[in-house]
C-alpha cells in the first residue's frame, strides 16, 4: 500500500494555526506524509475552520464543493472538517456536504487519525464533537512550520463574554497548563534549536485564573525568560482587564522578553465597550499604555479595532479615533463589524448601514497609516538585530533582499550580506528608510551572527522537503510564527 498524503487548510486565528501544527503532527505520526507544495490534491484534506465571520460557512461549503470532482477521481480520498465552525455546526456539515468523511471539534483534535480510519472501515461519515477538552493540544505530536520560532500554548478557552465573540462557546472555559509543563516544552523546543517562542492563549494574561493567582503570568514570563538559549519571548494576546503592573515589570526586567505588545482595543468609546461587555474603559486602556511606555520607551504597541459595532454613533467613533491618536499604535488591525450567528451582538438593535461602516473604516485606516508611518520614521538611523525570517518578504527574490523581525517585531527588509545567512540567524543592520508597514536597511549589514536556530533550519532543509502550505489568515503576518492578532475577536480578546 502506497503512503497516503495529507493537506491541512487553516483559517482563522493563531490558536487554529497552533492546532493545525498538531493536526499535521498527528497525521505524520500515523504514517501520512504532507502533499508536495502545488500538488493537485491529497489523499486526506483537512479543513481547520474559523466561525468568526458571518459568511464563514459559505466559504467552507464553496471550498468543499470544489473537492467533489477531485474526490470522485481519487479512490479512497477523505475529507475532514474541524475547528470552530465544526464545533458550532456539527451534523449540519455532513447534511450540506455528504461527501465529507469526518467532522471533529475544537476539543478532540487528537482523535483525527482514529476517525479517519473509522470512516474508511465503516464507509460512512464519522461526526465526533465533545464538549470539553480531552487532551491539551501541546501534548500532541507537532509538525512545526518554523525551525527557529514556535508557539507554546499556555491555556485554552476564555472566561470572557464579549457580545461580538463566539469563541468561548466553541472553545469553552479557560483551562491553564501547569507551569512545569510549559517550561518543559520550552526547554525541549530550545534543545531542538528554537530561539523564539510566543506564549499563546485566548486571553493569555488571564493565566492563573484557575488558581486565583493574578501574578502567575508575570512569573511565567520571568521563568520562560530564564530558559538558557532562548533569545526572544513574545506573548499574544493580553486582555486589558487582566493587565497588571507585575506583567509590565516582568517585560521590562526580563532581557529576552521583547518590548512588543499586542493589546486589543476594539473600541475607544466607553458606551460601546460596555455594549461589547469589555470590562475596561478608555481611561484604563490608555493608562496601561502610559505605564508600558514609562517602563519601556521603545515598546511597539499594536491593537485590534472593530468599526461599526451595533449602535456606534459618530461620537462613539470619534472616541476611537481619539484613542488611536493618543496611543500612537505601531500598527492597528482594523475590521468592519460583521454578524456572528450565535452572538448577542448579532441580535442587537442599531445595526450600522454598510456605507456608514465603510466610510468610518476608511477614515480610521487613513489615520492609522499616517501614525504608523510617523512611528516607523523614528526608527531611521537605529541599529537593530534582525532575526532572519523565511517567507516574510514577498519581493525578496526580485529585490535581492532578505527580511526579518526586529526585537519589537517590526518587519525589516535588508540588503543580502556577503556571507551566507539562513532563516534563524541574526543580522545587525542600520535602518535607512521607513514605510508605514516595514523598514528598510539599504546599507551593508554591520554583523552576521550564525545561531543554533539557523543550524536547525539547515538540518531541516538538508533533504528536499515540502514548504509550508501557508495559513489563510487574511492578515499581514507578524512573525514566524506570527503572533497574529485576533480576527474580529476570534482566538484572542
C-alpha positions as CSV (number, residue, x, y, z in Angstrom):
1,X,0.0,0.0,0.0
2,X,1.5,3.4,-1.0
3,X,2.0,6.1,1.5
4,X,-1.1,8.4,1.9
5,X,-0.6,12.1,1.6
6,X,-2.4,14.9,3.5
7,X,-3.0,18.6,3.3
8,X,-4.2,20.9,6.1
9,X,-6.0,24.1,5.2
10,X,-6.1,26.6,8.0
11,X,-8.4,29.5,8.5
12,X,-8.7,32.0,11.4
13,X,-6.7,32.9,14.5
14,X,-3.3,31.9,15.8
15,X,-4.9,29.2,18.0
16,X,-6.1,27.5,14.8
17,X,-2.5,27.8,13.4
18,X,-1.2,26.1,16.5
19,X,-3.9,23.4,16.3
20,X,-3.0,22.8,12.6
21,X,0.6,22.1,13.6
22,X,-0.7,19.4,15.9
23,X,-3.1,18.0,13.3
24,X,-0.1,17.7,10.9
25,X,2.0,16.1,13.6
26,X,-0.8,13.6,14.4
27,X,-1.2,12.6,10.7
28,X,2.6,12.2,10.2
29,X,2.7,10.1,13.4
30,X,0.0,7.9,11.9
31,X,2.1,7.4,8.7
32,X,0.8,10.1,6.4
33,X,3.2,12.5,4.5
34,X,2.5,16.1,3.6
35,X,1.4,16.5,0.0
36,X,4.1,18.4,-2.0
37,X,3.5,22.1,-2.5
38,X,1.4,22.8,-5.5
39,X,0.1,19.2,-5.7
40,X,-3.3,18.9,-7.2
41,X,-5.0,17.2,-4.3
42,X,-4.1,14.8,-1.5
43,X,-5.4,11.6,-0.1
44,X,-6.6,13.4,3.1
45,X,-7.7,17.1,3.1
46,X,-8.4,18.6,6.5
47,X,-10.2,22.0,6.9
48,X,-9.4,23.6,10.2
49,X,-12.1,26.2,10.3
50,X,-13.0,29.5,11.9
51,X,-16.5,30.7,12.7
52,X,-15.7,34.3,13.3
53,X,-17.0,35.7,10.0
54,X,-20.7,36.0,9.1
55,X,-20.1,34.1,5.8
56,X,-17.6,31.6,7.1
57,X,-19.9,28.7,6.3
58,X,-20.4,29.9,2.8
59,X,-16.7,29.9,2.2
60,X,-16.3,26.5,3.7
61,X,-19.1,24.9,1.6
62,X,-17.7,26.6,-1.5
63,X,-14.3,25.0,-0.9
64,X,-15.8,21.7,-0.1
65,X,-17.8,21.8,-3.3
66,X,-14.6,22.2,-5.3
67,X,-13.3,18.9,-3.9
68,X,-16.3,16.8,-5.2
69,X,-14.9,16.1,-8.6
70,X,-11.4,15.5,-7.2
71,X,-12.8,13.0,-4.7
72,X,-14.7,11.2,-7.4
73,X,-11.5,10.9,-9.5
74,X,-9.3,9.8,-6.5
75,X,-10.5,6.5,-4.9
76,X,-10.0,6.5,-1.2
77,X,-9.7,10.2,-0.8
78,X,-11.0,11.5,2.5
79,X,-12.2,15.0,3.6
80,X,-12.2,16.1,7.3
81,X,-13.6,19.3,8.8
82,X,-12.5,20.5,12.2
83,X,-12.2,23.7,14.2
84,X,-14.7,26.3,15.4
85,X,-17.2,26.0,12.6
86,X,-17.3,22.2,13.0
87,X,-17.8,22.7,16.8
88,X,-20.7,25.1,16.0
89,X,-22.4,23.4,13.1
90,X,-21.8,19.7,13.9
91,X,-24.3,17.5,11.9
92,X,-25.1,20.3,9.6
93,X,-21.9,19.8,7.7
94,X,-22.5,16.3,6.6
95,X,-26.1,17.2,5.7
96,X,-24.9,20.0,3.4
97,X,-21.8,18.2,2.2
98,X,-22.4,14.5,2.4
99,X,-19.1,13.8,0.7
100,X,-17.3,14.8,4.0
101,X,-15.9,11.8,5.8
102,X,-15.0,13.2,9.3
103,X,-16.2,16.1,11.4
104,X,-14.4,16.8,14.7
105,X,-14.5,19.7,17.1
106,X,-12.0,22.0,18.9
107,X,-11.7,19.7,21.9
108,X,-10.8,16.4,20.3
109,X,-8.3,17.1,17.6
110,X,-6.3,14.2,18.8
111,X,-8.9,11.8,17.5
112,X,-8.5,12.7,13.8
113,X,-6.4,9.7,12.7
114,X,-8.8,7.3,14.5
115,X,-11.8,9.0,13.0
116,X,-10.3,8.8,9.5
117,X,-9.7,5.1,10.0
118,X,-13.2,4.5,11.3
119,X,-14.7,6.4,8.3
120,X,-12.7,4.3,6.0
121,X,-13.7,0.9,7.5
122,X,-17.4,1.8,8.1
123,X,-17.6,3.6,4.7
124,X,-19.7,6.4,6.3
125,X,-19.1,9.8,7.8
126,X,-17.9,10.0,11.4
127,X,-19.0,13.0,13.5
128,X,-17.5,13.4,16.9
129,X,-17.9,16.6,18.9
130,X,-17.1,16.7,22.6
131,X,-18.0,19.5,24.9
132,X,-14.8,19.8,26.9
133,X,-11.1,19.4,26.3
134,X,-9.8,15.9,26.2
135,X,-6.1,16.4,25.7
136,X,-4.3,19.7,25.9
137,X,-3.1,20.4,22.3
138,X,0.6,20.9,23.3
139,X,0.8,17.3,24.5
140,X,0.1,16.0,21.0
141,X,2.7,15.4,18.2
142,X,3.5,18.5,16.2
143,X,4.9,19.4,12.8
144,X,6.0,23.0,13.4
145,X,6.1,25.3,10.4
146,X,9.2,27.1,11.6
147,X,12.6,25.6,12.7
148,X,13.6,28.7,14.7
149,X,10.3,30.0,16.3
150,X,7.4,28.2,18.0
151,X,4.0,28.7,19.6
152,X,3.7,27.5,23.1
153,X,0.0,27.4,24.3
154,X,-0.3,28.1,28.0
155,X,-4.1,28.0,28.2
156,X,-7.1,27.3,26.1
157,X,-10.6,28.7,26.3
158,X,-11.9,32.0,27.5
159,X,-13.9,33.2,30.5
160,X,-15.0,36.5,28.9
161,X,-18.4,37.1,27.4
162,X,-17.8,39.7,24.7
163,X,-21.0,40.2,22.8
164,X,-19.3,40.0,19.4
165,X,-17.3,36.9,20.0
166,X,-18.4,33.2,19.7
167,X,-15.0,31.8,20.8
168,X,-16.0,31.0,24.5
169,X,-19.0,29.0,23.3
170,X,-16.8,26.9,20.9
171,X,-13.6,26.5,22.9
172,X,-15.0,26.5,26.4
173,X,-13.9,28.0,29.7
174,X,-10.3,28.8,30.3
175,X,-8.0,25.9,31.3
176,X,-4.4,26.6,32.2
177,X,-1.4,24.4,31.8
178,X,0.9,23.7,34.7
179,X,3.9,26.0,34.7
180,X,6.2,23.0,34.8
181,X,4.7,21.5,31.6
182,X,5.0,24.8,29.8
183,X,8.6,25.3,30.8
184,X,9.4,21.7,29.9
185,X,8.0,22.3,26.4
186,X,10.0,25.5,26.0
187,X,13.2,23.7,27.1
188,X,12.6,20.9,24.6
189,X,12.0,23.4,21.8
190,X,15.2,25.3,22.7
191,X,17.1,21.9,22.6
192,X,15.8,21.5,19.0
193,X,17.2,24.9,18.0
194,X,14.2,27.2,18.6
195,X,15.4,30.7,19.8
196,X,12.0,32.5,19.8
197,X,8.8,31.4,21.5
198,X,5.4,33.0,21.6
199,X,3.2,32.2,24.6
200,X,-0.3,31.7,23.3
201,X,-3.7,31.9,24.9
202,X,-7.2,33.0,24.1
203,X,-6.7,35.6,26.9
204,X,-3.0,35.0,27.6
205,X,-2.5,37.2,30.6
206,X,-5.5,35.7,32.4
207,X,-3.2,32.8,33.0
208,X,-3.5,31.8,36.7
209,X,-7.2,32.4,36.9
210,X,-7.7,28.7,37.6
211,X,-5.9,29.1,40.9
212,X,-6.7,32.8,41.6
213,X,-3.1,34.0,41.2
214,X,-3.1,37.4,39.5
215,X,0.7,37.4,39.2
216,X,1.0,33.9,37.7
217,X,1.5,35.3,34.1
218,X,4.3,37.7,35.2
219,X,6.0,34.8,37.0
220,X,5.7,32.7,33.9
221,X,7.3,35.4,31.7
222,X,10.2,35.6,34.1
223,X,10.6,31.8,34.2
224,X,10.4,31.4,30.5
225,X,12.9,34.2,30.0
226,X,15.3,32.3,32.3
227,X,15.5,29.3,29.9
228,X,19.1,29.1,28.7
229,X,19.5,29.6,24.9
230,X,16.1,31.3,24.4
231,X,16.7,34.7,22.8
232,X,13.2,36.1,22.3
233,X,9.9,35.7,24.2
234,X,6.6,37.1,23.0
235,X,3.0,36.6,24.0
236,X,-0.4,37.1,22.5
237,X,-2.9,38.4,23.2
238,X,-3.5,40.1,26.6
239,X,-6.8,41.5,27.7
240,X,-6.7,45.0,29.3
241,X,-8.8,43.7,32.2
242,X,-6.0,41.3,33.3
243,X,-3.0,43.5,32.5
244,X,-1.2,44.1,35.8
245,X,1.7,46.2,36.8
246,X,3.6,43.0,37.5
247,X,3.4,42.0,33.8
248,X,4.8,45.3,32.8
249,X,7.6,44.8,35.3
250,X,8.3,41.3,34.0
251,X,8.5,42.6,30.4
252,X,10.9,45.5,31.4
253,X,13.1,43.4,33.7
254,X,13.5,40.2,31.7
255,X,16.1,40.8,28.9
256,X,14.7,38.4,26.4
257,X,11.0,39.3,26.8
258,X,10.5,41.6,23.8
259,X,9.3,45.1,24.2
260,X,6.3,44.4,22.0
261,X,2.7,44.4,23.0
262,X,-0.4,43.4,21.0
263,X,-3.4,44.5,23.1
264,X,-6.9,44.6,21.5
265,X,-8.8,47.9,22.0
266,X,-11.9,47.0,19.9
267,X,-13.4,50.5,20.5
268,X,-12.4,53.8,22.2
269,X,-16.0,54.6,23.3
270,X,-16.9,53.7,26.9
271,X,-20.5,53.2,25.8
272,X,-19.6,50.8,23.0
273,X,-17.2,49.0,25.3
274,X,-20.0,48.4,27.7
275,X,-22.2,47.1,25.0
276,X,-19.4,44.8,23.9
277,X,-19.0,43.6,27.5
278,X,-15.4,44.7,27.5
279,X,-14.5,45.1,31.2
280,X,-12.3,48.2,30.8
281,X,-12.9,51.7,29.7
282,X,-10.9,54.2,27.7
283,X,-9.0,55.6,30.7
284,X,-8.0,52.2,31.8
285,X,-6.7,51.3,28.4
286,X,-4.7,54.5,27.9
287,X,-3.4,54.1,31.4
288,X,-1.9,50.7,30.6
289,X,-0.2,52.1,27.6
290,X,1.2,55.1,29.6
291,X,2.7,52.7,32.1
292,X,4.2,50.4,29.4
293,X,5.8,53.3,27.7
294,X,7.2,54.7,31.0
295,X,8.8,51.3,31.7
296,X,9.8,50.6,28.1
297,X,10.0,53.8,26.0
298,X,11.0,51.7,22.9
299,X,7.9,49.4,23.1
300,X,5.9,48.9,19.9
301,X,2.2,48.5,20.6
302,X,-0.3,47.1,18.2
303,X,-4.0,46.5,18.5
304,X,-7.3,45.3,17.1
305,X,-10.3,47.7,16.4
306,X,-13.8,46.9,15.3
307,X,-15.6,49.6,13.3
308,X,-19.4,49.8,13.1
309,X,-20.4,47.8,16.2
310,X,-24.3,48.0,16.6
311,X,-25.3,51.3,18.0
312,X,-22.0,53.0,17.3
313,X,-22.6,56.7,16.8
314,X,-20.3,59.2,15.1
315,X,-19.4,60.5,18.6
316,X,-18.5,56.9,19.6
317,X,-16.3,56.5,16.6
318,X,-14.6,59.9,17.3
319,X,-13.6,58.4,20.7
320,X,-11.9,55.5,18.9
321,X,-10.0,58.0,16.7
322,X,-9.1,59.9,19.9
323,X,-7.6,56.7,21.4
324,X,-5.7,56.0,18.2
325,X,-4.1,59.4,18.3
326,X,-3.2,59.2,22.0
327,X,-1.9,55.6,21.8
328,X,0.1,56.0,18.6
329,X,0.0,52.3,17.7
330,X,2.8,50.9,15.6
331,X,0.0,49.0,13.7
332,X,-3.7,48.6,14.2
333,X,-5.6,45.7,12.7
334,X,-9.0,47.2,11.8
335,X,-12.1,45.3,11.0
336,X,-15.6,46.1,9.9
337,X,-18.2,44.6,12.3
338,X,-20.0,41.6,10.8
339,X,-22.6,39.5,12.5
340,X,-21.7,36.2,14.0
341,X,-24.6,33.9,14.4
342,X,-25.0,32.9,18.0
343,X,-23.5,36.0,19.5
344,X,-25.6,38.6,21.4
345,X,-24.4,41.4,19.1
346,X,-26.0,39.8,16.1
347,X,-29.4,40.4,17.6
348,X,-28.8,44.0,18.8
349,X,-30.7,46.9,17.6
350,X,-28.9,49.7,15.8
351,X,-27.0,47.6,13.1
352,X,-25.0,50.2,11.2
353,X,-25.5,50.6,7.4
354,X,-22.7,49.2,5.3
355,X,-21.9,52.6,3.7
356,X,-21.5,54.2,7.1
357,X,-19.2,51.5,8.4
358,X,-17.1,51.6,5.2
359,X,-16.7,55.4,5.5
360,X,-15.6,55.2,9.1
361,X,-13.3,52.3,8.4
362,X,-11.5,54.3,5.6
363,X,-11.1,57.2,8.0
364,X,-9.6,55.0,10.7
365,X,-7.3,53.3,8.3
366,X,-6.0,56.6,6.9
367,X,-5.3,57.9,10.4
368,X,-3.5,54.8,11.5
369,X,-1.5,54.7,8.3
370,X,-0.3,58.2,9.0
371,X,0.6,57.3,12.6
372,X,2.3,54.0,11.6
373,X,4.5,55.9,9.1
374,X,5.4,58.6,11.6
375,X,6.3,56.0,14.3
376,X,8.4,54.0,11.8
377,X,10.3,57.1,10.7
378,X,11.5,57.3,14.3
379,X,13.4,54.1,13.6
380,X,15.5,55.5,10.8
381,X,19.2,55.6,11.9
382,X,18.7,52.9,14.6
383,X,20.8,49.8,14.7
384,X,18.7,46.7,15.0
385,X,19.5,43.0,15.3
386,X,17.1,41.3,13.0
387,X,16.0,37.6,13.2
388,X,16.1,36.4,9.6
389,X,12.8,35.0,8.6
390,X,11.6,32.6,6.0
391,X,8.9,33.8,3.6
392,X,8.3,37.3,5.2
393,X,9.4,39.3,2.2
394,X,7.2,38.6,-0.8
395,X,9.6,40.6,-3.1
396,X,12.9,39.4,-1.6
397,X,13.8,37.3,-4.7
398,X,13.2,40.2,-7.0
399,X,15.0,42.8,-4.8
400,X,17.8,40.5,-3.7
401,X,17.0,41.4,-0.1
402,X,16.3,39.3,3.0
403,X,13.6,40.0,5.6
404,X,13.2,39.5,9.3
405,X,11.8,40.9,12.5
406,X,13.4,43.4,14.8
407,X,13.1,42.8,18.6
408,X,9.9,45.0,18.7
409,X,8.5,42.8,15.8
410,X,8.7,45.4,13.1
411,X,9.3,43.9,9.7
412,X,12.7,44.8,8.3
413,X,13.9,44.3,4.7
414,X,17.7,44.4,4.4
415,X,20.5,44.0,1.8
416,X,21.7,40.5,1.5
417,X,25.1,40.2,3.3
418,X,28.2,39.0,1.5
419,X,28.3,35.9,3.7
420,X,25.6,33.2,3.6
421,X,22.8,33.7,6.2
422,X,19.9,31.3,7.0
423,X,16.5,31.8,8.5
424,X,17.0,31.8,12.2
425,X,20.4,33.7,12.0
426,X,20.7,37.2,13.4
427,X,21.9,40.1,11.2
428,X,22.7,43.6,12.6
429,X,21.6,46.4,10.3
430,X,21.1,50.2,10.2
431,X,17.6,51.4,9.3
432,X,17.8,53.8,6.4
433,X,14.1,54.2,5.3
434,X,10.7,53.7,6.8
435,X,7.3,52.9,5.2
436,X,4.1,52.5,7.1
437,X,4.4,48.7,7.3
438,X,8.1,48.0,7.1
439,X,11.6,49.3,7.5
440,X,14.5,49.2,5.0
441,X,18.2,48.8,5.7
442,X,19.8,49.6,2.4
443,X,23.4,49.6,3.5
444,X,25.7,46.6,4.0
445,X,25.0,44.6,7.2
446,X,27.0,45.6,10.2
447,X,27.3,42.0,11.5
448,X,26.0,38.5,11.0
449,X,25.6,36.0,13.9
450,X,25.0,32.4,13.0
451,X,22.8,30.7,15.5
452,X,21.6,27.3,16.6
453,X,18.3,28.2,15.0
454,X,20.0,28.7,11.7
455,X,21.6,25.3,12.2
456,X,18.2,23.8,12.9
457,X,16.8,25.4,9.7
458,X,19.7,24.0,7.7
459,X,19.2,20.5,9.1
460,X,15.5,20.6,8.3
461,X,16.3,21.6,4.7
462,X,19.3,19.3,4.2
463,X,17.0,17.0,2.3
464,X,14.2,18.0,-0.1
465,X,11.1,18.8,1.9
466,X,7.8,20.4,1.2
467,X,7.5,24.0,2.1
468,X,4.7,25.0,4.5
469,X,1.3,25.3,2.7
470,X,0.7,28.6,4.4
471,X,-2.1,29.9,6.6
472,X,-5.1,31.6,5.2
473,X,-5.4,34.3,7.9
474,X,-6.2,37.2,5.5
475,X,-3.9,39.4,7.7
476,X,-0.4,40.8,7.5
477,X,2.0,38.4,9.1
478,X,3.7,39.5,12.3
479,X,6.4,37.0,12.8
480,X,7.4,33.4,12.3
481,X,5.3,32.0,13.7
482,X,3.4,35.2,13.5
483,X,1.9,36.3,16.8
484,X,-1.1,37.2,14.7
485,X,-3.7,39.3,16.3
486,X,-7.3,38.3,16.6
487,X,-9.5,38.2,13.6
488,X,-12.6,40.2,14.8
489,X,-12.3,38.7,18.2
490,X,-11.6,35.2,17.1
491,X,-8.8,33.5,19.1
492,X,-7.9,36.3,21.4
493,X,-9.9,39.0,23.1
